[in-house]
Amino acid sequence: QVQLVESGGGLVQAGGSLRLSCAASGSIFSTMGWYRQAPGKQRELVASITRGGSTNYADSVKGRFTISRDNAKDTVYLQMNSLKPEDTAVYYCNADQFVTRQTFWGQGTQVTVSS
């Protein structure tokens, strides 16, 4: 059974930092990533990383957020620095199963940035 368990969200002041973690289990995963959804907005890609370490970032977070992963632990991280109020959203972990390409989602973790 595939599970994605997220942690690390919370409340932080603008300019602060948070680190999100997502531990995946139950399969082997190719691309893993983070999406976010703010109230009244569509879910959007924040960052993704392949098993080989290639990364992709949304323009709005380039230079502030860093995605990384530990393949041995099937865990993906999102280091978020210089946070802005517009980064406030529910952040979801995402993972593509290596063989079937089926996509799995975590339950989401709230990130709130106060001004």
N, C-alpha and C positions, 0 to 999 in steps of 0.2 A: 504494500500500500504506500503510495507516494504521499509524503508530507513535506510542507514547507513551513517552517516555524520562524517567525520574525521577532526581532527584539531591538530595543534601542531608541524608540521614539520618545517624544516628550515635549516639554515646553522650554523654549530658550529665547533669550533676547536677541534682537537683531545684531548681527556681527558675531554671534556665537557659533559653536560647533556641536554637531551630534554625529554619532556613528551608528549606522543601522547594520544589523546582522541578519542573515537568513540561512538557516541550516536545513538542507534538503536531505531527504532519506527515501529509500524504497526503490531507487533506480540509479542509472547513470545519466548525467545531464550534459547536454552540449552547451548551448547559449543560456546564460542566466542574466537576469537584469532586475532593474527597479523601474516601476511605473508610479505615477502619482495621480490623484484625483482630488481637485479642490471642489468645494461646494458650487454646484451649478455649472461645472465644467466637465469636459470629457476627460477620460483617463488618457494620460500622455506618457510616452517613454521619457525616462530621466537618463538612464545609462544602461548599457549592456556589455557583457564580456563573454567571449568565446572560451572554450576549454583551453585553447592555445594562448589565451591572454590578450587577444585583440579587443579593443574597446571602442565604444561609440557613445557619444554624449549629446544630449539636447543642447542647443546653442545657449539656452538660458542658464545652464549650470557649468559650462566649460570654464575651467580655471578655478572653480570653487569646489566642485565635487570630484571625488576620486572613487572609482569602482575597482574592486579587487576580489580575488577568489582564492580559496584553498581547495584544490581538487581532491586532496586526500580526505578532506572533511566534507566535501560537497557543500561548502559554505561560501556565500558571497557577502561582501561588505560594501557599504556605501559611506565614505567619509565625507561629511558635509561641513564645509567651512564658510565663513562670511555669509551666514544665513540671512535671508531677507524675509520680510513679512509675506511677500508673494510666493515664498517656498512652502507656506502653510498648506497642508494637504494630508490626505491619507496615502501613505506610501505602501505599495504592494510589491512583494517579491514575485518573480516570474522565472520559470525554468522550463526548458524544452527537453523532453525525454530523448536520449541519444538515438535510439533505434526507431521508435515510432514517430518522433517529432511532435508528439502530443504535448500541449502546453498546460502547465499547472500553475496555480496561483496560491500565494499565501493569504492569510486572513486580513492583512493590512495592519499598519501601525500609524498612529496619529503623530504628526509633526506640526507643532504650532510655534510660530515665530512672532514674538511681540515686538512692537515698534517702540 
